[in-house]
Amino acid sequence: MRIKQRPGEHAAGRSNSWQLRGDSLLCSNDGMAEKAKSASSADQTLLLRRLPSVDELLLRPQVAELSRRLERGFLVETVRGELAQLRREIVSGAPQEEASFAAEAIELRVVRSVGRQLAPSLRGVINSSGVILHTNLGRAPMPTAILEEFRQTATQYSNLEYDVAAGARGKRDVHTARLIERLTGAEAAIVVNNCAAAVLLTLAALARGGEVIVSRGELIEIGDGFRIPEIMEQSGAVLREVGTTNRTRTADYESAINEKTCVILRVHPSNFTVSGFTEKPEVAELIALGQRTRLPVVEDLGSGCLVDLSPVGISEPTVRKSVEAGFSLVLFSGDKMLGGPQAGIIAGKKDLVQKVWRHPLFRALRVDKLTIAALEATLKRVSSRGVE
């Protein structure tokens, strides 16, 4: 047998090609690639044909056992999904273990897929972030004692909106209102699903179509892009900014008041501080301005601290202090420093709380029985034992 290179082909930059004389075949690198591709395609076709059908997999012992416990449509969809994924893996040309395409292996894939889909998505994690009240990690963990309140409320009928003594329809807010009033000194209180909702509802009820005065230094953004100006816009109120980022005086608020002014808003910057050359009105000055102009002064306190924590080195204003200072309404969260479920609490003057409660948005933003049960248990715990 002789091997002879075809003349001129290498010099011309073409791929190497060899002519085999005798009993051999004429072949080249290009030809070998084509044969390999054909062989690979044939292997893929063989593997695709070997895949079991959906019905065959549904009859496999472990899958059949699942079918006795699960809805058939869900199981069929899972089987089809695993078969589709296997087809993609085969067609991709990536190296595959032949055993992974056996019916037993695919059966196991289906079982594992079902397990993943039915496993809880929300689960416990270890908070090593250094941030105790971390929004992304669920904020404040609730005491285990509250679980019993959950169990009782969730597994049976309740007097959520029924006045047992009167034998007539009642109001769901009575279960938490008295506790909030006692802990904060407020005349009345209602609960919605978070503090952003409390801001939205309050401004919609008190300032829709009118102006709300707020310091530029308090136009905050917190987690997930929540911005005070955007919430105000959705309420139908018009934002009237006063002062500068670092300095705002009482005179700035006063000069901005006109016939369209409906609310003076103060926002507690709970997630940042501005230090150095700064100035802001004292609370007493702002309250006095509201009294002189007969305008409600509302505070978005956010954090919801009910207990003075200064003895342990934490400087955070309490709700009671704000109420006693004379704010018309104080808005705060239930799942931050209060340590309860996600909720937005509106506490303050009775006539204004009632006006907010009567707004149509309240029904869309109110909380359910489980939140009320958890919040009531949390408030009772704080009332009897303080914040631990």
C-alpha positions in Angstrom: 0.0 0.0 0.0 1.4 3.4 -0.9 0.3 6.8 0.5 0.7 9.8 -1.8 -0.1 13.4 -1.0 -2.1 15.2 -3.7 0.1 17.8 -5.3 -0.4 21.5 -4.6 -3.2 21.1 -2.1 -1.2 21.9 1.0 0.5 24.8 -0.5 -2.9 26.2 -1.6 -4.0 26.3 2.0 -6.6 23.6 1.6 -7.2 21.0 4.3 -4.9 18.0 4.3 -6.1 15.3 2.0 -4.6 11.9 1.5 -5.1 9.3 -1.2 -4.8 5.7 -0.1 -3.9 3.3 -2.9 -4.4 -0.4 -2.9 -7.4 -1.8 -1.0 -7.8 1.4 1.1 -10.5 4.0 0.6 -10.0 7.6 -0.4 -10.5 9.8 2.7 -9.7 13.3 4.0 -10.1 15.3 7.2 -13.4 16.7 5.9 -14.6 13.2 5.1 -13.7 11.9 8.5 -15.7 14.8 10.1 -18.7 14.0 8.0 -18.6 10.3 9.0 -18.2 11.3 12.7 -21.1 13.6 12.4 -23.2 10.9 10.8 -22.2 8.5 13.5 -23.1 11.0 16.2 -26.4 11.7 14.6 -27.1 8.0 14.5 -26.2 7.6 18.2 -28.5 10.5 19.1 -31.4 9.0 17.1 -30.8 5.7 18.8 -30.9 7.3 22.3 -34.0 9.3 21.4 -35.8 6.2 20.3 -34.8 4.4 23.5 -36.6 7.0 25.7 -39.7 5.5 27.3 -43.1 7.1 26.6 -45.0 9.1 29.1 -47.5 6.2 29.7 -44.6 3.8 30.3 -43.1 6.1 32.9 -46.4 6.6 34.6 -46.6 2.8 35.1 -43.2 2.6 36.8 -43.5 1.6 40.4 -42.3 4.8 42.1 -44.2 7.0 39.7 -47.3 4.9 40.1 -47.0 5.3 43.8 -46.9 9.1 43.4 -50.0 9.0 41.2 -52.0 7.7 44.2 -51.1 10.8 46.1 -50.8 13.5 43.5 -53.1 15.1 40.9 -52.6 13.3 37.6 -52.2 16.4 35.5 -49.3 17.6 37.7 -47.6 14.2 37.4 -48.0 14.0 33.7 -46.6 17.5 33.2 -43.6 16.6 35.4 -42.9 13.4 33.3 -43.2 15.3 30.1 -40.8 18.0 31.4 -38.1 15.4 32.3 -38.4 13.7 28.9 -38.1 17.1 27.2 -35.0 17.9 29.2 -33.5 14.5 28.3 -34.1 15.1 24.6 -32.4 18.5 24.8 -29.4 16.9 26.5 -29.2 14.2 23.8 -29.5 16.7 20.9 -26.9 19.0 22.5 -24.2 16.4 21.7 -22.7 16.6 25.2 -21.2 13.3 26.4 -23.9 11.2 28.1 -23.8 8.1 30.3 -26.0 5.5 28.5 -27.3 4.3 31.8 -28.9 7.7 32.5 -31.4 7.1 29.7 -32.7 3.8 31.1 -36.2 3.7 32.4 -35.1 3.2 36.0 -32.9 6.3 35.8 -35.6 8.5 34.3 -38.1 7.2 36.9 -35.7 8.4 39.6 -35.4 11.8 37.8 -39.2 12.2 37.9 -39.4 11.3 41.6 -36.7 13.9 42.4 -38.4 16.5 40.3 -41.7 16.0 42.1 -39.8 16.3 45.4 -38.2 19.6 44.4 -41.5 21.1 43.2 -43.3 20.2 46.4 -40.6 21.2 48.8 -41.3 24.5 50.6 -39.9 27.5 48.8 -39.9 29.6 51.9 -37.5 28.1 54.4 -35.3 29.0 57.3 -31.9 30.5 56.8 -29.1 31.7 59.1 -28.8 35.4 59.3 -25.1 36.2 59.2 -25.5 39.6 57.5 -25.0 41.6 60.7 -28.4 43.3 60.1 -30.9 42.2 62.7 -34.1 43.5 61.0 -33.2 42.4 57.4 -36.1 42.9 54.9 -34.7 40.2 52.5 -34.5 37.7 55.4 -38.1 38.2 56.7 -37.4 41.0 59.2 -38.3 40.2 62.8 -38.6 36.5 63.7 -41.8 36.1 65.8 -41.9 34.3 69.1 -42.9 30.6 69.0 -45.7 31.3 71.4 -47.5 33.1 68.6 -47.8 29.8 66.7 -50.6 28.7 69.0 -52.6 31.8 68.1 -52.1 31.0 64.5 -53.2 27.4 65.0 -56.4 28.3 66.8 -57.3 31.1 64.3 -56.4 29.2 61.1 -58.2 25.9 62.0 -61.6 27.1 63.2 -64.2 29.8 62.7 -63.6 33.0 64.6 -65.3 36.2 65.6 -63.2 38.2 63.1 -66.0 40.5 62.3 -68.7 39.4 64.6 -69.7 41.0 67.9 -70.7 38.0 70.0 -72.1 40.0 72.9 -74.3 42.1 70.5 -75.1 39.2 68.2 -74.4 41.4 65.2 -71.7 42.2 62.7 -68.6 43.7 64.3 -65.3 45.3 63.1 -62.0 43.4 62.7 -59.9 46.2 64.1 -61.3 45.9 67.6 -59.0 42.9 68.2 -55.9 45.0 68.0 -57.1 48.6 68.5 -57.4 48.6 72.3 -53.9 47.1 72.7 -52.4 49.7 70.3 -54.2 52.5 72.0 -53.0 51.4 75.5 -49.4 50.9 74.3 -49.1 54.2 72.4 -51.6 56.5 74.1 -53.4 57.1 70.8 -57.1 57.8 70.7 -57.7 55.2 68.0 -55.8 52.8 65.7 -56.4 50.7 62.6 -54.2 48.2 60.7 -53.4 47.7 57.0 -51.0 45.3 55.3 -47.7 47.3 55.6 -46.4 50.8 56.4 -46.3 51.8 52.7 -50.0 51.0 52.5 -50.5 53.1 55.7 -48.8 56.1 54.0 -50.8 55.6 50.7 -54.1 55.3 52.5 -53.6 58.2 54.9 -52.6 60.6 52.1 -55.4 59.4 49.9 -57.9 60.0 52.7 -56.6 63.3 53.9 -54.9 65.0 50.9 -56.2 63.6 47.6 -56.2 66.6 45.2 -54.3 68.8 47.6 -50.8 69.4 48.7 -48.6 67.6 51.2 -45.6 69.5 52.6 -42.4 67.5 53.2 -38.8 68.3 53.7 -36.4 67.5 50.8 -34.2 65.8 53.4 -36.9 63.3 54.1 -37.7 62.2 50.6 -36.4 58.7 51.4 -36.0 55.5 49.5 -36.0 52.2 51.4 -35.7 48.6 50.2 -36.9 47.5 46.8 -37.2 51.0 45.5 -40.0 52.3 47.8 -39.9 56.1 47.5 -42.0 58.5 49.4 -42.7 60.8 46.4 -44.0 57.9 44.3 -46.3 56.7 47.0 -47.6 60.2 47.4 -48.3 60.4 43.7 -50.3 57.3 43.8 -52.4 58.7 46.6 -53.6 61.6 44.4 -51.8 64.1 46.6 -49.3 66.7 45.3 -45.8 66.8 46.8 -44.6 70.2 48.0 -40.9 70.0 48.8 -39.4 72.5 51.2 -35.9 73.2 52.5 -32.8 71.5 51.2 -31.2 68.1 51.6 -29.4 69.0 54.8 -31.2 72.0 56.2 -34.9 72.7 56.6 -36.5 75.2 59.0 -40.0 75.7 60.3 -40.2 78.9 58.2 -39.8 76.8 55.1 -42.9 74.8 56.0 -44.8 77.9 56.9 -44.0 79.8 53.7 -45.2 76.8 51.6 -48.7 76.7 53.2 -51.5 77.8 51.0 -55.2 77.1 50.4 -54.3 73.8 48.8 -52.3 72.5 51.7 -53.9 69.4 53.4 -51.1 67.7 55.4 -47.7 68.4 56.9 -45.7 65.2 56.7 -42.6 64.3 58.7 -40.7 61.1 57.7 -38.3 59.4 60.1 -35.1 58.5 58.2 -34.8 55.1 59.8 -32.2 53.7 57.4 -29.7 56.6 57.0 -28.4 59.7 58.8 -27.3 63.1 57.6 -24.7 64.7 59.8 -22.5 67.8 59.8 -24.0 71.1 58.7 -27.7 70.2 59.2 -30.8 71.6 60.6 -34.4 70.5 61.0 -37.4 71.8 63.0 -38.0 70.6 66.5 -41.1 68.4 66.8 -42.8 70.9 69.0 -42.3 73.7 66.4 -43.8 71.6 63.7 -46.8 70.6 65.9 -47.3 74.2 66.9 -47.4 75.2 63.2 -50.0 72.6 62.5 -52.1 73.8 65.3 -51.9 77.5 64.2 -52.8 76.6 60.6 -55.3 73.9 61.6 -53.5 71.3 59.5 -52.9 67.7 60.5 -49.2 66.8 61.1 -48.5 63.2 60.2 -45.4 61.3 61.0 -44.2 58.2 59.1 -42.2 56.7 61.9 -41.6 53.4 60.1 -39.7 51.4 62.7 -42.5 50.9 65.1 -40.5 51.0 68.4 -42.9 50.8 71.3 -40.3 50.5 74.1 -37.6 53.0 75.1 -34.4 51.2 74.1 -32.0 54.0 75.1 -30.9 52.0 78.3 -29.3 49.4 76.0 -27.7 52.0 73.7 -30.3 52.1 70.9 -31.6 55.6 70.0 -34.9 55.2 68.2 -38.0 57.3 68.8 -41.0 55.5 70.3 -44.6 55.7 69.0 -45.9 56.9 72.4 -43.4 59.8 72.4 -44.7 60.9 68.9 -48.3 60.6 70.0 -47.7 62.5 73.2 -45.8 65.2 71.2 -49.0 65.9 69.4 -48.7 64.3 66.0 -52.2 64.0 64.4 -51.4 60.5 63.1 -48.4 58.2 63.5 -47.7 55.5 60.9 -45.4 52.5 61.7 -44.6 48.9 60.9 -45.6 45.8 62.8 -42.7 43.6 61.6 -39.7 45.7 62.5 -38.9 46.7 66.0 -42.3 45.7 67.2 -41.4 42.1 66.3 -44.7 41.0 64.9 -46.2 40.2 61.5 -46.1 42.4 58.4 -48.5 45.2 59.1 -48.9 49.0 58.8 -50.4 50.7 61.9 -52.2 54.0 61.8 -52.6 55.5 65.2 -53.6 59.0 66.5 -56.6 61.3 66.7 -59.9 59.5 66.6 -61.6 61.7 64.0 -58.7 61.4 61.5 -58.4 57.6 62.1 -62.1 57.3 61.3 -61.7 59.4 58.2 -58.9 57.1 57.0 -60.9 54.0 57.9 -63.9 55.1 55.8 -61.8 55.6 52.7 -62.6 52.9 50.0 -59.0 51.9 49.8 -59.0 50.6 53.3 -60.9 47.5 52.3 -58.3 46.7 49.7 -55.4 47.2 52.1 -56.9 45.6 55.3 -55.2 42.6 56.9 -56.6 39.0 57.3 -57.4 37.0 60.4 -53.9 35.4 60.6 -52.2 38.8 60.7 -54.6 40.0 63.3 -54.0 36.9 65.4 -50.3 37.3 65.2 -50.3 41.1 65.8 -52.7 40.7 68.8 -50.4 38.1 70.3 -47.4 40.3 69.7 -49.0 43.3 71.3 -50.1 41.3 74.3 -46.6 40.1 74.7 -45.1 43.6 74.6 -47.8 44.8 76.9 -47.0 42.2 79.6 -43.2 41.6 79.1 -41.8 44.5 76.9 -39.6 43.9 74.0 -37.1 41.0 74.6 
